[in-house]
Amino acid sequence: MKKSYSLYMLICLTTSIILSVGEVVYGRGQGSGPDSTKNKTKITDTRSNKPGGVKVNVVPFKPADKVFGNTSSQPAKTIIKNIDTGEDKILNNVKVYPNPVSDMLNLSYRVKKDSNVTIKIMDVLGNEVVTLLSERMSAGEQNNTFNIAYKLNSGFYFLRLVVGNETVIKRISVL
């Protein structure tokens, strides 16, 4: 054990001596070479026709009053507010209850004008499972109740309500 430890120490000592001698002999020691702070030279351009530099014209950014190409006189905030409130939508206030459902499904919604209404239940893959309603409805608040006790197995489904060209999809859980 002592011999192997002594041999290991001898190899380490010899390696460190060889490395330090190599740095001195080949000029890689401290204070020499290109990384030294003692021998810095300044590079200057001695050409007679030096370029004057790069000139760039910067135009400051001015926000426009247009939103998505709209040139109306309404400010941008008003336009965005009208989009968010849903004033142009035919279908509003869609509510599905109870959720999770076991046998009876209640659906309430508001239709702005007379339209064709289709209510379908889709599985998680998007396949149509059952059509609950497909008829023309008058404008106003609509409340429908559907018996789904024997039509659906337990699991997750999507209820798709289509009124005119608008579609609302709600997830339902069947017990």
C-alpha positions as CSV (number, residue, x, y, z in Angstrom):
1,M,0.0,0.0,0.0
2,K,2.8,2.4,0.9
3,K,4.6,1.6,-2.4
4,S,1.5,2.4,-4.6
5,Y,0.9,5.7,-2.7
6,S,4.6,6.7,-3.0
7,L,4.5,5.8,-6.7
8,Y,1.3,7.9,-7.2
9,M,2.9,10.9,-5.4
10,L,6.0,10.6,-7.5
11,I,4.0,10.6,-10.8
12,C,2.0,13.7,-9.7
13,L,5.2,15.6,-8.7
14,T,7.0,14.8,-11.9
15,T,4.0,15.8,-14.0
16,S,3.7,19.2,-12.3
17,I,7.4,19.9,-12.7
18,I,7.3,19.0,-16.4
19,L,4.3,21.3,-17.0
20,S,5.8,24.3,-15.2
21,V,9.1,23.9,-17.1
22,G,7.3,23.8,-20.4
23,E,5.5,27.0,-19.6
24,V,8.8,28.8,-18.9
25,V,10.7,27.3,-21.9
26,Y,7.9,28.0,-24.5
27,G,7.0,31.4,-23.2
28,R,3.5,30.5,-21.8
29,G,4.2,31.7,-18.3
30,Q,2.5,34.7,-16.7
31,G,3.2,38.1,-18.2
32,S,4.1,37.0,-21.7
33,G,2.2,36.4,-24.9
34,P,-0.8,38.1,-26.5
35,D,-2.9,38.1,-23.2
36,S,-0.4,40.2,-21.4
37,T,-1.4,43.7,-20.3
38,K,2.1,45.1,-20.6
39,N,2.5,45.0,-24.4
40,K,-0.7,46.5,-25.8
41,T,-0.6,48.3,-29.1
42,K,-3.3,50.5,-30.5
43,I,-4.5,49.8,-34.0
44,T,-5.1,53.0,-36.1
45,D,-6.5,53.5,-39.6
46,T,-3.8,55.2,-41.7
47,R,-5.8,55.3,-45.0
48,S,-6.1,58.7,-46.6
49,N,-9.7,58.2,-47.7
50,K,-11.3,56.9,-44.5
51,P,-15.0,56.3,-44.6
52,G,-17.0,58.9,-42.6
53,G,-19.1,56.4,-40.9
54,V,-22.6,55.0,-41.4
55,K,-25.5,57.4,-41.5
56,V,-29.0,56.2,-40.9
57,N,-32.2,58.1,-41.0
58,V,-34.5,57.0,-38.2
59,V,-38.2,57.8,-38.4
60,P,-40.0,57.8,-35.0
61,F,-42.9,55.5,-34.6
62,K,-46.3,57.1,-34.6
63,P,-49.3,54.8,-33.7
64,A,-52.1,55.0,-36.2
65,D,-55.8,55.3,-35.3
66,K,-56.6,52.4,-37.6
67,V,-57.4,49.0,-36.1
68,F,-57.1,46.1,-38.6
69,G,-57.4,48.4,-41.6
70,N,-60.5,50.1,-40.3
71,T,-60.5,53.8,-41.3
72,S,-63.7,54.7,-39.4
73,S,-63.7,57.8,-37.2
74,Q,-64.2,55.7,-34.1
75,P,-61.3,55.4,-31.7
76,A,-59.6,52.0,-31.5
77,K,-60.9,51.3,-27.9
78,T,-64.5,51.6,-29.0
79,I,-64.0,49.2,-31.9
80,I,-62.4,46.6,-29.7
81,K,-65.2,47.0,-27.1
82,N,-67.9,46.3,-29.7
83,I,-66.1,43.1,-30.7
84,D,-65.9,41.9,-27.1
85,T,-69.5,42.6,-26.1
86,G,-70.9,40.4,-28.9
87,E,-73.4,42.9,-30.3
88,D,-73.2,41.4,-33.8
89,K,-73.8,37.8,-32.7
90,I,-77.0,35.9,-33.3
91,L,-76.4,33.4,-30.4
92,N,-75.8,34.6,-26.8
93,N,-75.9,33.3,-23.2
94,V,-75.5,29.6,-23.9
95,K,-75.9,27.6,-20.6
96,V,-75.9,23.8,-20.1
97,Y,-77.0,22.4,-16.8
98,P,-76.7,20.3,-14.7
99,N,-73.2,19.2,-15.6
100,P,-72.4,16.4,-14.9
101,V,-75.7,15.1,-16.2
102,S,-77.4,11.8,-15.5
103,D,-80.8,11.7,-17.3
104,M,-82.2,15.2,-18.1
105,L,-80.1,17.9,-19.9
106,N,-81.3,21.5,-19.7
107,L,-80.1,24.0,-22.3
108,S,-80.8,27.7,-22.4
109,Y,-79.7,30.3,-25.0
110,R,-80.8,33.6,-26.6
111,V,-81.3,33.9,-30.3
112,K,-81.3,37.4,-31.7
113,K,-83.3,36.7,-34.9
114,D,-85.3,33.8,-36.4
115,S,-82.8,31.1,-37.4
116,N,-82.3,27.4,-38.0
117,V,-81.1,25.8,-34.8
118,T,-79.3,22.4,-34.6
119,I,-78.2,20.7,-31.4
120,K,-76.0,17.7,-31.6
121,I,-74.0,15.6,-29.1
122,M,-70.5,14.5,-30.3
123,D,-68.1,12.1,-28.8
124,V,-64.5,13.1,-28.0
125,L,-63.3,12.0,-31.5
126,G,-65.8,14.4,-33.1
127,N,-68.3,11.7,-34.3
128,E,-71.9,12.6,-34.1
129,V,-73.7,10.5,-31.4
130,V,-77.2,11.9,-31.4
131,T,-79.1,14.9,-32.8
132,L,-81.3,16.4,-30.1
133,L,-82.9,19.2,-32.1
134,S,-83.0,20.5,-35.7
135,E,-85.7,23.1,-36.5
136,R,-86.3,26.8,-37.1
137,M,-86.6,28.9,-33.9
138,S,-88.0,32.3,-33.3
139,A,-86.0,35.1,-31.8
140,G,-85.8,35.4,-28.0
141,E,-84.8,33.3,-25.0
142,Q,-84.9,29.5,-25.6
143,N,-85.1,26.8,-22.9
144,N,-84.9,23.1,-23.9
145,T,-84.9,20.0,-21.9
146,F,-83.7,16.7,-23.3
147,N,-84.0,13.2,-21.9
148,I,-80.6,11.5,-22.5
149,A,-80.9,8.6,-20.0
150,Y,-80.9,5.8,-22.6
151,K,-79.1,7.6,-25.5
152,L,-75.6,8.1,-24.0
153,N,-73.2,5.9,-22.1
154,S,-71.2,7.5,-19.2
155,G,-68.3,9.6,-20.3
156,F,-67.3,12.9,-21.8
157,Y,-69.2,14.4,-24.7
158,F,-69.5,17.7,-26.6
159,L,-72.8,19.5,-27.2
160,R,-72.7,21.5,-30.4
161,L,-75.2,24.2,-30.8
162,V,-75.4,25.7,-34.3
163,V,-77.6,28.8,-35.0
164,G,-77.3,30.2,-38.5
165,N,-73.5,30.4,-39.2
166,E,-72.5,30.5,-35.5
167,T,-71.4,27.5,-33.5
168,V,-71.0,27.1,-29.7
169,I,-69.5,23.9,-28.3
170,K,-69.9,23.0,-24.6
171,R,-68.3,20.0,-22.9
172,I,-70.6,17.8,-20.8
173,S,-70.0,14.9,-18.6
174,V,-72.5,12.0,-18.5
175,L,-72.8,9.9,-15.3
